[in-house]
Amino acid sequence: MMKRTITKSRFSLFILMFGCILLVSCSEEKSTAEEYDASIAIAWNEKIMNLAIAEDNLLTLKGVRTTAMMHTAMHDALNSIIPIYETYAYSENHEQANPTAAVSYAAYEVAVSQYPDSKAVFEDLMRAWLDSLADGEDIQQGKIAGEAAAAAVLEMRANDQWDGEAEYTWHPMAPGVYAEFNEHSGTPEGFIFGSGWARAKPFLLPEQGYFRSPPPPDISSTAYTEAFLEVKEVGSHDSETRTGDQAHMAMWWKDFVESSHNRLARELVQLENLNLWEATRAFALMNMTIYDAYVNVFDNKFHYNHWRPYTAIRWADKDDNPDTELDSLWDNLHNHTYAFPSYPSAHGSASSAAMTVLANTLGTGDEYAFTMTTEKVDKAGPFSEKIEMNPPVRSFNSFTEAGLEAAMSRLYLGIHFRYDSEEGHKLGNKVGEYAVENYLKPLY
């Protein structure tokens, strides 16, 4: 039998091969999702939200749409490298790409496409992350993955009518019918807000009116009478029965959902130590869901075209309901009403949808104690002076509790009936549940 020997050259080759295998093994081990924290996702989220607030005070869908597209592109880019969750628009394989580079280029491409005047700001933010990486082919692969994921998301959302307009037909004054009150909303005569939102293409829902709320109570019904009397009392500017906590709740929740809930998400993502894959999924799913909740609730609003408490109380002598009483001087807590139909509550829908997503993406479940911070809110309408909240925090024992309180806050503010708030909360829960059950689901 021939004796096998390993020559010096063969031994050297063996050692080299073993070293390469070990190097590859170490490289693969370092490329797990847990090696990447959520800092970069948090930084880009805060940057876009701050720019959106500065540009239009969140009075359009641009900010939440951009944030949704950006995080979705980041999510798809990451999952093209290490597939952990289902993707939204892009599913090619880039296993050799650097994750930090991929999300940097994905975020940059989407951000610049929507806010081109801030290109230098985005370049600085991207460079801050890329400069921390060692030169290598994986960075170029990350660039390819990030740009491809961004392009796929942007193409999917092209011509989605986020800033489109829709015709609105004003109806003669009648019981329950939405009516203009431009002296109270501070808007030009004939202006109505959000009709175009009802026609925008959703990110996740099959169509704008996918969830249809039941009709609001008939104006002659007992249910309406009770809701009328309640908001007339607890929503009044000079209410004698609204508690101090209810007044604080009403004003504190005025911050728009995309602002307050992204701020909360940034805090909780960091607190729960989510990795980059988990964080981008949470941000992407939450912002797509907020967007869809707005679209769905405005579709409902213009479907029912229901009047606001301000109109109902000042026109009660003509509503054909003998149990309601006119108060021509009635005003709500913050002396302002938003210029679009009442039912259901948009704030309640968007907040409840976002809270449902957070409960399902942070790894905490719904029963989770947390505190939210809102330091300043508008005193009245969107362009009024800011006032400080004292205290600036509110605490909750669950995400459901927070979503419901956000919805009910509009009752104590005096801009919604109870049924507006309750149905808004229910609608938002449905949108949020649909999102987590059908999109960006774990692969394993």
C-alpha positions, 0 to 999 in steps of 0.5 A: 500500500502506498504511503501518502505524505504531505510535502511542505508545499502541500502543507502550506497550501492546506494551511492557506486553504484552512485559513481562507475557510476560517476567514470566510466563516468569520466573515459570514458570522459577522454578517448576521443581522444582530451585528447591525444596530438601528442607529442609521434607521433612526437618524434617517427617520428623524431627518426626513420628519424634521424636513417634512415639518419644516416644509409643509407642517405635515399638511400634505401626505409628502412627509409620511409618504417619503418616510414610508418609501425610504424605510421600505427601500432600506428594508428591501435592500437589507433583505436582499443581503440577509433575507429575514422578512418578506420584501415589498418591491425588490427581491434580488439577491445581494448577499455580498453587499455591505448592509450599512452601505445598502441602507445608506444608498437606499435612504439617500436615493429616496430622500433626494427624489422627494426633497432635492433642495436638501441634497447636500444635507442628505449627502452629509448624512450618508457620508457620515455612515459610509466613512465609517466603513473600510474600503472594499467590494462589499461597499460597491455591492451595497450601493448597487443593492440600495439604489436598486431597492430605492428605484423599485419602491419609487417606481411602484409609487410613481403616479400614486396621486399622493398630491392629487386633487378631487372635486368636492360638491358642496351640499345645501345645509341640512341635518347631519350634512357637512357645512363650511365654517371658514370663519372657524377653520381659518381657511378661504371660502370654499376650501375643503381639506383632504378630498385628494387624500381619499383618492391617493393609492394606498401602499398596502390596502387593495383600494382606498375604501377597503374598510367601510365604517358603518353609517353614523347615527341618524340625527333624530336618534337617541344615539346622536342626541347623547353624542351631541349633548356630550360633546356640547358639554365636555368639548366646550371651551368653558366646560364645567365637567371636563377634567383637567386630565381630559383637557390635557389629553385633548391638547397633548394629542394634537401633534400629528400622528406621523410626527408623534408616532415616529418620535415614539418609534425612534425611542422604543426601537432604541430602548428595545435594542432592535437590530437594523432589520427589525427597525427598518421593518417597524418604521416601514410598516408603521409609516405605510400603515399611517399613510393607508389609514389616512387614505381609508379614513378620508375615503370614509369621510367623504363617503358620509360627509358628516357635519362637525360638532361646531356646525351641529350645535350652532344649527341645532334649531334646524336639525329636526331633533327636539332634544338638541338645543341651539347655542349660537355662541358655542366654541370648542376647547381650542377655538378651531375646527379642521375643514373637512367632514367629521366621521370617522376621526382621522387622528383616531384612525391613523394613531390606532393603526400605528399603535397596532403596528408597533405592538406587532413589530417591536417584539413587545406585544400589546401589553407594554408600558411606555411613555410618550413625550410631546413638548409643544402643540399648536394653540389652535389651528396648524399655523397658530402659535405653539404652546408648551405642554405641562407635563409634556408626557403621558403614560400608557399600559398598552398600545391599544390604550394609547390608540384609543386615548388618541381617538377619544382626545378629539371628543374633549377637544370638541371637534368630534362626536364620540362615535367619530372617535370610536369608529376611527379607533376601530378603523385604524385597528383594522388597517393596522391588523391588515398590514401586519398580517399581509406585509413584510412578514417573517420568512421563518 
